[in-house]
Amino acid sequence: MELYDDFHKAMGKPEEQVLPDEAFLKSELGQADESLLELWKTDGWARYSKGLFWTVDPRKFADIAKQWPIVPADAIFFARNAFADLYFLSEGNSRCLNSQWGRVLDLGPDPAIFLTSGLLPRNRGDILSDKLFKAVHKRLGTLEADECYGLFPALPLGGNEEDPEAYKRVKLQAYLSILAQAHG
């Protein structure tokens, strides 16, 4: 697990782990990226830093590409943050669906680089909204695996993403569907 030592130093140990079954690990989806496979084998799908960041089961997000036309059909989702931004592989690159802004950002070719360097404390403010997370988490508590902190009103409807009071605990999948429609 040496590859992810920096990731664990930055994000802490995995919490609420769900280890994938052998069938997933041997599937085409599980074999999509060697470095992700290594992380999935040891950490599975888990919460880190009280819910600031999560690794996710890609199968649970397979329909997202259909709801978001800006997400390529070949997207393999591997992570998310507390604010419903999704991280995925597509066409040999790591990318981020910034769900509030309705944009896809390129993170580079290797998810291991993003997961080790991109999530270091000096980079987390921009990538994960670390400071905002601390304020919202203090007010709303730790998220469950199927939840996120949703902005109300959502950004495309006039919301203020910098106001910690504007967030509520909501179901992640439903919130992503609402945002996809709002950006439609």
Secondary structure, DSSP 4 states (H G I P E B T S, - for coil): -GGGHHHHHHH-S-EEEEPPPHHHHHSTTTTS-HHHHHHHHHH-EEEEGGGTEEE--GGGGTTHHHH-TTS-TT-EEEEEETTS-EEEEETTEEEEEETTTTEEEEEES-HHHIIIIITSHHHHHHHH-HHHHHHHHHHH-PPPTTEEEEESS-GGGT--TT-GGGEEEEEHHHHHHHHHHHH-
